[in-house]
Amino acid sequence: MIGFASCECIIYNARSLKDKRAVLQRVMTRIRQKYNVSVAELDHQDAWQRAKIGLVAIASSRSAAERELERALALIDSFPELERAATSFEWL
C-alpha cells in the first residue's frame, strides 16, 4: 500500500526564502531521520511564508502506512515555526 499526504504550511516568521528554506530543511531532515517516509517540498518554492510538503510511505498494509504518515505529520505539528493549514491523503 502506498500512502501520500500533502500538507500546506504557513511559516509566519520567514522574512526571506532563506529563512523559509532553513525551517523546511530542518523539518524535512528530522522527518527523514526519524520515520520511514520520503518527503519533499512540492509547491510555493518562490513564496516566503507558504510551503506545500509531500510525504510518501510504502507499507504492506494501509494501517501501517497511515500510522507512519500520521507520526510524520505530528512531528511537523511539533515545530513552532510553522503551522500546518490543510492536509490531504491519497492511497494507491
C-alpha positions as CSV (number, residue, x, y, z in Angstrom):
1,M,0.0,0.0,0.0
2,I,1.3,3.4,-0.9
3,G,0.1,6.4,1.1
4,F,0.6,10.0,0.0
5,A,0.0,13.0,2.2
6,S,0.3,16.6,1.1
7,C,0.1,19.5,3.6
8,E,0.0,23.2,3.2
9,C,2.2,25.0,5.7
10,I,2.5,28.6,6.8
11,I,5.8,30.0,8.1
12,Y,4.9,33.3,9.8
13,N,8.3,34.5,10.8
14,A,10.0,33.9,7.4
15,R,11.3,37.2,6.1
16,S,13.1,35.7,3.0
17,L,13.3,32.5,1.0
18,K,16.5,31.7,3.0
19,D,14.5,31.8,6.3
20,K,11.8,29.6,4.8
21,R,14.2,27.1,3.5
22,A,16.1,26.9,6.8
23,V,12.9,26.0,8.6
24,L,11.8,23.5,5.9
25,Q,15.2,21.9,5.7
26,R,15.2,21.3,9.5
27,V,11.7,19.8,9.4
28,M,12.4,17.5,6.4
29,T,15.7,16.3,7.7
30,R,14.2,15.4,11.0
31,I,11.3,13.5,9.3
32,R,13.8,11.6,7.2
33,Q,15.9,10.6,10.2
34,K,13.0,9.6,12.4
35,Y,10.4,8.0,10.1
36,N,10.4,5.6,7.1
37,V,8.9,8.2,4.7
38,S,10.0,10.2,1.8
39,V,9.5,13.9,2.0
40,A,9.8,16.9,-0.4
41,E,8.7,20.4,-0.9
42,L,6.1,20.3,-3.7
43,D,4.8,23.8,-4.3
44,H,5.2,27.5,-3.5
45,Q,9.0,27.4,-3.8
46,D,9.1,31.2,-4.5
47,A,6.7,32.3,-1.7
48,W,8.3,33.3,1.5
49,Q,5.7,32.2,4.0
50,R,3.9,29.3,2.2
51,A,5.0,25.8,1.5
52,K,3.5,22.6,0.4
53,I,5.1,19.4,1.7
54,G,4.5,15.9,0.3
55,L,5.1,12.7,2.3
56,V,5.0,9.2,0.9
57,A,5.0,5.9,2.8
58,I,5.1,2.4,1.4
59,A,4.0,-0.5,3.6
60,S,2.4,-3.9,3.4
61,S,-0.9,-2.6,4.8
62,R,-2.8,0.7,4.8
63,S,-2.8,0.9,8.5
64,A,1.0,0.7,8.7
65,A,1.4,3.4,6.0
66,E,-1.2,5.6,7.7
67,R,0.4,5.2,11.1
68,E,3.8,6.3,9.7
69,L,2.3,9.3,7.9
70,E,0.4,10.4,11.0
71,R,3.6,10.2,13.0
72,A,5.4,12.4,10.5
73,L,2.6,14.9,10.4
74,A,2.6,15.0,14.2
75,L,6.3,15.9,14.0
76,I,5.5,18.7,11.6
77,D,2.9,20.0,14.1
78,S,5.6,20.0,16.9
79,F,7.6,22.7,15.2
80,P,6.6,26.1,16.5
81,E,8.0,27.9,13.4
82,L,5.3,26.6,11.1
83,E,1.6,25.9,11.1
84,R,0.0,23.1,9.1
85,A,-3.0,24.6,7.4
86,A,-4.5,21.8,5.2
87,T,-3.7,18.2,4.7
88,S,-5.0,15.7,2.1
89,F,-4.4,11.9,1.8
90,E,-4.3,9.6,-1.2
91,W,-4.0,5.8,-1.3
92,L,-2.7,3.7,-4.1
